[in-house]
Each structure stands twice: as C-alpha cells, then as structure tokens.
Amino acid sequence: MNPAVKPLAGMRQLYPDAMAVEEGIAAVIRRVALSYGFEEYDGPVIEPLELFLAKSGSELVMEQSYRFTDRGGREVVLRPEMTPTLARMIAGAPDTPMPARWMSFPVCFRYERPQRGRVREFRQFNCDILGSDSLAADAEVIAVLDGIMRGLGAPPGSYSIRYSSRRLASEVLTSLGLESVMHQQALAIIDRKSKLPADEWRAWASERLGGAAEAVERFSCCSSLDDGWLAERAAPGGELERLREFGGLLGAAGVASASFDAGIARGLDYYTGIVFELLDTGGQNRRAICGGGRYDNLVGIFGGKPVPGVGFGLGMLTLRLFLETLGLRVSGRSGRPDVFMAVFSPAELPWAVEAAEAIRSRGLSVLASLECGKLSKQFREASRRGASFTAVAGPEEASERSITLKDMSGGGQMRLPLEKALEFLETRLGGSL
C-alpha cells in the first residue's frame, strides 16, 4: 500500500509560493513589532500537560489538545497556545529586565474539526508585555495590532478591534446577583454568543444562568462606555472609569479602529482585565482574526513575585484569509533568483561555481544550473525561474575570468570581467539577501 499523498487532516503544509506569502506577512508584522521595541523568543513545542490544565482551562486541554504519555511516562501536550510557555519562561528568569516586550511566531496544535480559518496545526504571532500593570501597556499592544493591519494595507473600516474588561464584567455580574463562582461560566456563555444562532444561544444561556440570562444578554449588548444601564450597574469609580481612560490612550495613539464591546469575553480562564478581539467588519471571516488581553495572575502561579502581563495571539492563517477577501497580497522572497548561472560544459563548471560564489558574496541570490547543455534550454529555465539576469560561463569566459550577462527583461547582453560584472549587478539589483 502506497503512502498517502495528502497530509493528515488539518496539518500545516505550505508549498514555496504559499510560504513566500506567509513570510511576506511575517516580515511586515516583525517590522512593526520591532518599531515598538519588542524582542523575539521561542519555546518548546511539547510541554507538561499540567502547565496548560491550570492555565488555559480544561476544555482547551482535555477536548482540543494533542496530549499523550511519552516514553518517560510523562503526561505531555503539543502546545495549543504560547502564553503559558511565556509565563513559565518569565518565571524561570527572574532577572529579566522589566517591562519585557517579547514576540514570537510559534506553531501550535489543537485537535478540532478543520474548517475555514481553523486547522489543527497553525502558526501564530504572539506579542506580549510583561511587568507592567499600566493601561499604557494594554494600549500599546493594541497599537501594535492596529499598526500591523495598516502595514499590511487593510483599509480603514475593513476591520475593527473590539475591547471589554473582565473586571467590568465581574462588577456588573455581581450587581445582577450572580455569585462570583458563576462569573467564569457567565463569561464563557457571553463568549459563545457570536458563535451560535440567537435562539439557540438564549436557550443555552437560560438553562445555565436561569433568571439572570436576560440581564447577562443585556450586558453583552452594551457597545458604549456611556450606556446608562451599564453605568448604573458598574462600581462607582471602578473599571468603567479605567476603560474611559483607556479609550483616551487609544485615541492619543491614533487607533481609530478600536471601540468598546461588552460582548467580548475571550474563552481562556487566565484573563483578568481588558480583553480584545480583531474582527472582519465585512463578515466574510466570521472567526476573530486575533484575540488577547490582560493576564496578571499567570506568571505568579509558578512561585515567586507576581508579574502582570498583557498580549495577543494573531493567527497567520486567519490573517491571510482576511487579506485575500480584500484582494490584498503581500509578497515575500518567493525564491526567484537575481541571477541564473548557465554553464556551457563540464569543463567550465569550476569557473561557474567560483563566479556564482563571488556574486552571492555581494548579497545577491544565484541559482546555478546543475545540468550543462544547450544554452537555449538553460535560458528557458532562467526565464521560468524568474531570474533578473542570466550569467553565462563558457570557454571564453572561463579563460578570461569573465561572465556574459543577459538581461532577462529584454535589455540585451554584455561580457564583463568578473569584478566589473559584480559592480554592475550590485548597482542594478542591490544586495537583496
């Protein structure tokens, strides 16, 4: 029986063209985050199961993760998200200068039904600030997110960043008579509101919250910090006032895409304060493109001094799908070479290798022919590969230590000594690597 050609369902597989697009998107993301002073890190793909059981919620770990017992008898999991790993790393390095601005591009795993925007193996961009409980930190990570979207060419109004606060939700739920032990369940119900038909959601909420379901729904529909119903139920001088201050910081940062929405709750248990999601306003991508929030208690569970944190995880697949719906394509290095090195015969191969290395030393990419033969065939290969120039290494070029350069855009050809050819190529193409 022959092995299957297709990968396992939901597993990540990118051919070179698709990889170039993803790397182009990642380059924009990295450039924006670096402009805010973020540093890049990485962590293990396999972690102890207990790390996620206590930090992410039992549903994610027990129902949606790849978990197994390894050969050492340890219960482990393929990381379903990155934040618990980050918290563990920060706790294990107490001398890390604070606040720490860390970013990463992890590949994560969740065992769920593959569908548009949701697969089992996926790459994210994670962006976090550790060591500051200031509203300025929450505002900065949202400014990074907005800067990424603008950097990718998303037009104003095509996306929105909606934010709320778990502290505000707790204040309101308490005023509605819900005991604190019910708050997490109420937040999970709010988080599901946009994912279910309205009637189905109401029936589900009523079954779990009883008479409080209607008031919880009313809270989830609040979309203004000046809502009178909300002001009556929020604690005086409490989280509602902080959110108004937070909105002012976002305005000062020029983040016009952000607005308050009490229906944003986020499903993970470790969030403690402001939470937010990036959404497609056109409705073609129903899932949140990105989600994040504040998690002030996560690092402290490892012992030692508590470290406040705030950040987000941005799915590369959902982001690419969003860009595609807008007709936006971000290109990275697609593997198209600057120069294709054509070789006349095996006798000229040593000179071709030497010349190709000299060109690469100037920061240019060279795709060298592995088959000596008809130059016409090699020129066709150079054209198919998208090379800007073809360099020919023939008998005369080898004896003169020169190369013949053919402009593949139709600009003619010339034979130049190698040093002159290097100067010419560097001037025309620049160091692109």
Secondary structure, DSSP 8 states (H G I E B T S, - for coil): ----SS-STT-----HHHHHHHHHHHHHHHHHHHHTT-EE----SEEEHHHHHTTT-HIIIIIHSEEEE-TTS-EEEE-S-SHHHHHHHHHT-TTS-SSEEEEE--EEE--S--BTTB-SEEEEEEEEEES--SHHHHHHHHHHHHHHHHHTT--TTSEEEEEEEHHHHHHHHHHTT--GGGHHHHHHHHHTGGGS-HHHHHHHHHHHHGGGHHHHHHHHT---TT-HHHHHHS-TTSHHHHHHHHHHHHHHTT-TTEEE-TT---S-TT--SEEEEEEETTSSS-S-SEEEEE-TTTGGGGSSS---EEEEEEEHHHHHHHHHHTT-------S--SEEEEESSGGGHHHHHHHHHHHHTTT--EEE-SS---HHHHHHHHHHHT-SEEEEE-HHHHHHTEEEEEETTS--EEEEEHHHHHHHHHHHH----
